[in-house]
Amino acid sequence: MNEEKAKLLVEAAFKNPKAKLHRGAILIPAEPLDIDTLVQEEIETDDEQDELDSDGPEAFLDKLGWTDENIFGFYWQSMGPMVWECYLNALHLTDDTALIWCYQDGDGSRQGIALVKHPSNPAVMSAFFKALIKENGAAFSLELFGSLPSNTHNKSEETIPEKVVRAAYWDWMLWAENVFDVDWAGMAEEVCSRDEEPIMYPLRMLKKFLAGLKGNPAAWLEERGDQNGRLSLRAKRAIFEPYFRQSYGPY
């Protein structure tokens, strides 16, 4: 096993970072660092390759003395038993440095998106989370969400408090309504559906989406945009708050 290659790859990825945030405590690579490639660089024998294929990359990361920790999960309910997910892990390289990587369904790869110094510091990790959600992950070369998650599991409450997540999501909605087709009225309906009939929630979402497509999609989108324009900030907040209470917590 070639331990030095993996360490050199990490060093090279952040030698000339794309950006430095929060007084240099958060480094963003010029392009995301593929975690599977990082592990593959360690492999030198057929036996090691067989072990990687059998046990996955986590076993080799552990051999480097790097502890991999799941810190955040985002989930979107879908039809049947399927759930789309996106999650964040912290790969602790030293006691005071962590490589944050992201996995997204549909992509299938683990992308190292930031090197964080002092990951146990709430100010640092909260700044990272705010920057990640802002403008849908653009600073980290990601397209993070198409809509806010159906469920959010925060395993890092001590460093990324609930209030930080709530504020980041609210800002995302206000940003997204100028970029995406954000349906505030639909969100209000879904909040009621989850209260009354949780098992029907995915069905209602699908029915609403298909109804729009079968009609005149352009007119449908225009009508929804008009609805958003008629809603006051206070009304939008009244929709957002129950959504957050319903969706925040273990899936």
C-alpha positions as CSV (number, residue, x, y, z in Angstrom):
1,M,0.0,0.0,0.0
2,N,1.4,3.4,-1.1
3,E,0.3,5.7,1.7
4,E,2.3,8.7,0.4
5,K,0.5,8.9,-2.9
6,A,-2.9,9.6,-1.3
7,K,-1.4,12.2,1.0
8,L,0.4,13.9,-1.9
9,L,-2.9,14.0,-3.8
10,V,-4.6,15.8,-1.0
11,E,-1.7,18.2,-0.6
12,A,-1.7,19.0,-4.3
13,A,-5.5,19.5,-4.5
14,F,-5.3,22.3,-1.9
15,K,-1.9,23.7,-2.6
16,N,-3.4,26.4,-4.8
17,P,-7.1,26.5,-3.7
18,K,-9.9,28.0,-5.7
19,A,-10.9,30.0,-2.6
20,K,-10.3,30.5,1.1
21,L,-13.2,31.2,3.4
22,H,-13.6,32.2,7.0
23,R,-10.2,33.7,7.5
24,G,-8.5,30.8,5.6
25,A,-10.0,28.0,7.7
26,I,-12.0,26.6,4.7
27,L,-10.1,25.8,1.5
28,I,-11.9,25.0,-1.7
29,P,-10.0,23.0,-4.3
30,A,-9.8,24.2,-7.9
31,E,-12.0,21.1,-8.7
32,P,-13.5,18.5,-6.4
33,L,-11.1,15.7,-5.3
34,D,-12.4,12.2,-6.2
35,I,-12.2,10.1,-3.0
36,D,-12.2,6.8,-4.9
37,T,-9.3,8.0,-7.0
38,L,-7.5,8.9,-3.7
39,V,-7.9,5.4,-2.4
40,Q,-7.0,3.7,-5.7
41,E,-3.7,5.5,-5.6
42,E,-2.8,3.5,-2.5
43,I,-3.4,0.1,-4.2
44,E,-0.2,-1.7,-5.3
45,T,-1.1,-5.4,-5.4
46,D,-3.9,-7.7,-6.6
47,D,-4.7,-8.7,-3.1
48,E,-5.1,-5.1,-2.1
49,Q,-7.4,-4.6,-5.1
50,D,-9.5,-7.6,-4.0
51,E,-9.7,-6.2,-0.5
52,L,-10.8,-2.8,-1.9
53,D,-13.5,-4.4,-4.0
54,S,-14.7,-6.4,-1.1
55,D,-14.5,-4.0,1.8
56,G,-14.8,-0.6,0.1
57,P,-12.6,2.5,0.4
58,E,-13.3,3.0,4.1
59,A,-11.0,0.2,5.1
60,F,-8.1,1.8,3.3
61,L,-8.8,5.2,4.6
62,D,-8.7,3.7,8.1
63,K,-5.3,2.2,7.4
64,L,-4.0,5.7,6.7
65,G,-5.2,6.7,10.1
66,W,-8.0,8.8,8.6
67,T,-11.3,8.6,10.4
68,D,-14.3,8.9,8.1
69,E,-17.4,10.4,9.8
70,N,-20.9,11.0,8.4
71,I,-22.0,14.5,9.4
72,F,-25.1,15.3,7.4
73,G,-27.8,13.6,5.3
74,F,-30.3,15.1,2.9
75,Y,-33.2,13.0,1.7
76,W,-36.0,13.4,-0.9
77,Q,-39.0,11.1,-0.8
78,S,-39.9,9.3,-4.0
79,M,-42.3,6.7,-5.3
80,G,-42.3,3.3,-3.8
81,P,-39.4,2.4,-1.5
82,M,-36.9,4.7,-3.2
83,V,-35.4,7.7,-1.4
84,W,-32.9,10.0,-3.2
85,E,-30.1,11.2,-0.9
86,C,-27.1,13.4,-0.7
87,Y,-24.8,13.3,2.3
88,L,-21.7,14.9,3.7
89,N,-18.8,13.2,5.4
90,A,-15.8,14.5,7.2
91,L,-12.5,12.6,6.6
92,H,-10.3,13.5,9.6
93,L,-6.8,13.7,8.3
94,T,-5.4,15.0,11.6
95,D,-6.9,16.1,14.9
96,D,-7.4,19.6,13.5
97,T,-8.0,19.1,9.8
98,A,-10.8,17.4,7.9
99,L,-11.5,16.8,4.2
100,I,-15.2,17.3,3.6
101,W,-16.6,15.1,0.9
102,C,-20.1,14.9,-0.7
103,Y,-22.0,12.0,-2.2
104,Q,-25.1,12.6,-4.5
105,D,-27.4,10.0,-5.8
106,G,-27.2,9.8,-9.6
107,D,-23.5,10.8,-9.6
108,G,-22.2,7.9,-7.6
109,S,-18.9,9.4,-6.8
110,R,-17.5,10.8,-3.5
111,Q,-16.2,14.3,-4.1
112,G,-13.8,16.1,-1.8
113,I,-15.1,19.7,-1.7
114,A,-13.3,21.4,1.1
115,L,-10.4,21.2,3.5
116,V,-11.5,22.5,6.9
117,K,-9.1,23.5,9.6
118,H,-10.5,23.3,13.2
119,P,-13.6,21.2,12.2
120,S,-14.6,21.0,15.9
121,N,-15.1,24.8,15.9
122,P,-18.8,25.7,15.5
123,A,-18.0,29.1,13.8
124,V,-15.9,27.3,11.2
125,M,-18.4,24.5,10.4
126,S,-21.3,26.8,10.4
127,A,-19.5,29.1,8.0
128,F,-18.8,26.1,5.8
129,F,-22.5,25.0,5.8
130,K,-23.8,28.5,5.0
131,A,-21.3,28.7,2.1
132,L,-22.3,25.3,0.8
133,I,-26.1,26.0,0.8
134,K,-25.7,29.5,-0.6
135,E,-26.5,29.6,-4.3
136,N,-26.9,25.8,-4.4
137,G,-23.2,24.9,-3.8
138,A,-21.8,27.0,-6.7
139,A,-18.7,28.0,-4.7
140,F,-17.9,24.3,-4.3
141,S,-18.6,23.4,-8.0
142,L,-21.8,21.6,-7.0
143,E,-25.4,21.6,-8.0
144,L,-26.7,20.6,-4.6
145,F,-30.5,20.7,-4.6
146,G,-33.4,20.8,-7.1
147,S,-35.7,21.5,-4.1
148,L,-35.3,21.5,-0.4
149,P,-35.0,18.0,1.1
150,S,-38.0,16.1,2.4
151,N,-35.9,15.2,5.4
152,T,-32.6,16.5,6.9
153,H,-30.5,14.5,9.3
154,N,-28.0,16.7,11.1
155,K,-25.4,14.6,12.9
156,S,-23.3,17.6,13.8
157,E,-25.6,19.7,15.9
158,E,-22.7,20.8,18.1
159,T,-20.9,22.4,15.3
160,I,-23.8,23.2,12.8
161,P,-26.7,24.2,15.1
162,E,-30.3,23.8,13.9
163,K,-30.7,27.6,13.7
164,V,-27.9,27.7,11.1
165,V,-29.6,25.1,9.0
166,R,-32.9,26.9,9.2
167,A,-31.4,30.2,8.2
168,A,-29.5,28.6,5.3
169,Y,-32.6,26.9,4.0
170,W,-34.7,30.0,4.2
171,D,-32.0,32.0,2.2
172,W,-31.9,29.1,-0.3
173,M,-35.6,29.4,-0.9
174,L,-35.5,33.2,-1.4
175,W,-32.5,32.7,-3.8
176,A,-34.1,29.7,-5.6
177,E,-37.4,31.4,-6.4
178,N,-35.5,33.7,-8.8
179,V,-33.6,30.8,-10.4
180,F,-35.8,27.7,-10.2
181,D,-39.5,27.1,-10.3
182,V,-40.2,27.4,-6.5
183,D,-43.8,26.6,-5.7
184,W,-44.7,28.1,-2.3
185,A,-48.3,27.2,-2.6
186,G,-47.3,23.6,-3.4
187,M,-45.1,23.6,-0.4
188,A,-48.0,24.7,1.8
189,E,-50.1,21.9,0.4
190,E,-47.4,19.4,1.1
191,V,-47.0,20.6,4.6
192,C,-50.7,19.9,5.2
193,S,-50.5,16.5,3.4
194,R,-47.6,15.4,5.7
195,D,-49.6,16.4,8.8
196,E,-52.8,14.6,7.7
197,E,-51.6,11.6,5.6
198,P,-47.8,11.1,5.7
199,I,-48.0,8.0,3.6
200,M,-49.7,9.9,0.7
201,Y,-47.1,12.7,0.6
202,P,-45.0,11.2,-2.3
203,L,-48.2,10.4,-4.3
204,R,-49.5,14.0,-3.9
205,M,-46.2,15.4,-5.1
206,L,-46.2,13.2,-8.2
207,K,-49.8,13.9,-9.0
208,K,-49.3,17.6,-8.8
209,F,-46.2,17.4,-11.1
210,L,-47.9,15.3,-13.7
211,A,-51.0,17.5,-13.8
212,G,-48.8,20.4,-14.7
213,L,-47.0,18.6,-17.5
214,K,-50.2,17.2,-19.1
215,G,-51.6,20.7,-19.4
216,N,-49.7,23.7,-20.8
217,P,-46.3,23.6,-19.0
218,A,-45.4,27.2,-19.9
219,A,-48.8,28.5,-18.6
220,W,-48.5,26.3,-15.5
221,L,-45.0,27.7,-14.7
222,E,-46.2,31.3,-15.3
223,E,-49.1,30.8,-13.0
224,R,-46.9,29.5,-10.3
225,G,-44.6,32.5,-10.7
226,D,-47.5,34.8,-10.3
227,Q,-48.6,33.0,-7.2
228,N,-45.1,33.5,-5.7
229,G,-45.2,37.2,-6.6
230,R,-48.5,37.7,-4.7
231,L,-47.2,36.1,-1.5
232,S,-45.8,38.4,1.1
233,L,-42.5,37.6,2.9
234,R,-44.6,36.9,6.0
235,A,-46.8,34.4,4.2
236,K,-43.7,32.6,2.8
237,R,-42.2,32.4,6.3
238,A,-45.5,30.9,7.5
239,I,-45.2,28.2,4.9
240,F,-41.4,27.6,5.5
241,E,-41.5,27.2,9.3
242,P,-43.8,24.2,9.4
243,Y,-41.9,22.6,6.5
244,F,-38.7,22.9,8.5
245,R,-40.2,21.5,11.7
246,Q,-41.6,18.5,9.8
247,S,-38.4,17.8,7.8
248,Y,-35.6,18.4,10.3
249,G,-34.5,15.3,12.2
250,P,-33.5,11.7,11.5
251,Y,-35.0,10.1,8.5
